[in-house]
Amino acid sequence: MSSAEAVAPAFDIETGLQELVARGYQFVHPADEHGEVLAVVGVRVHDDVVDVVRLNAEDDVVATRMPGTEENILEPERWLWRRHGEGTQVLAEILSLPDAC
């Protein structure tokens, strides 16, 4: 069992997204030229870091914490923490991070 599983209660993706919104994440929905949503992307800027969560599918979620100085938050050159995988696990892990690294 990972530390995120030990600390975070079990929840589904919707509950995880609600918790991200409660913590101040702002969401955008990038779309292709036909208007089809490509992903759901949440961004939270706090302290001297930026947290980004990108949901491509329920089993394809990427969460990244990067320095606030990164110019391209969707493809950062440096990051402090990063996870990729199944949605509920990745959301549990980013929600278990302390506010500042």
C-alpha positions in Angstrom: 0.0 0.0 0.0 1.4 3.4 -0.9 1.5 6.3 1.5 -1.3 8.0 -0.5 -3.5 5.0 -0.1 -2.8 4.9 3.7 -3.6 8.6 4.2 -6.3 9.3 1.6 -9.8 7.9 1.9 -11.2 5.9 -1.0 -13.1 8.1 -3.5 -14.0 8.2 -7.1 -12.7 10.6 -9.8 -15.7 12.9 -9.3 -15.0 13.2 -5.6 -11.3 13.8 -6.3 -12.2 16.6 -8.8 -14.5 18.2 -6.2 -11.7 18.2 -3.7 -9.4 19.8 -6.2 -12.0 22.6 -6.9 -12.4 23.1 -3.1 -8.6 23.6 -2.8 -8.6 26.3 -5.5 -7.9 24.5 -8.8 -9.2 26.3 -11.9 -10.2 24.0 -14.8 -10.0 24.4 -18.5 -11.1 21.9 -21.2 -8.8 22.1 -24.3 -10.6 21.1 -27.4 -9.7 20.1 -31.0 -10.7 22.0 -34.1 -14.1 20.1 -34.1 -14.8 21.2 -30.5 -14.2 17.7 -29.0 -12.7 18.0 -25.5 -9.2 16.5 -25.5 -8.6 16.6 -21.7 -9.7 18.2 -18.5 -6.8 20.3 -17.0 -6.8 21.8 -13.5 -4.2 24.3 -12.4 -3.5 25.7 -8.9 -0.8 28.3 -8.2 0.2 28.6 -4.6 3.2 29.5 -2.5 6.1 29.3 -5.1 4.8 26.3 -7.0 2.2 25.4 -9.7 0.2 22.1 -9.5 -1.3 20.8 -12.7 -3.6 17.8 -13.1 -4.4 16.6 -16.7 -7.1 14.0 -17.1 -7.0 12.4 -20.5 -9.1 9.4 -19.5 -10.0 7.7 -16.1 -6.9 5.5 -16.4 -4.6 8.2 -17.9 -4.1 11.1 -15.5 -0.9 13.1 -15.1 -0.3 15.3 -12.1 2.7 17.6 -11.7 4.1 20.0 -9.2 6.6 22.4 -10.6 8.4 25.6 -9.6 6.4 28.7 -10.1 9.1 29.9 -12.6 8.2 27.4 -15.3 7.1 29.1 -18.5 5.1 26.2 -20.0 3.0 24.5 -17.3 1.7 21.9 -19.8 5.2 20.8 -20.7 7.5 21.9 -17.9 11.3 21.5 -18.2 11.5 20.9 -14.5 9.2 19.5 -11.9 9.3 18.8 -8.2 6.9 15.9 -8.2 5.1 14.0 -11.0 2.7 11.0 -11.2 1.0 9.3 -14.2 -1.5 6.5 -14.0 -5.0 5.6 -12.9 -7.1 8.6 -12.0 -8.2 7.9 -8.4 -4.6 6.9 -7.4 -3.0 10.0 -9.0 -5.7 12.3 -7.6 -5.2 10.8 -4.1 -1.5 11.3 -4.3 -1.6 14.9 -5.4 -4.3 15.7 -2.7 -2.0 14.2 -0.1 0.9 16.5 -1.0 1.7 19.3 1.5 0.9 22.8 0.3 4.5 23.7 -0.2 7.5 21.6 -1.3 
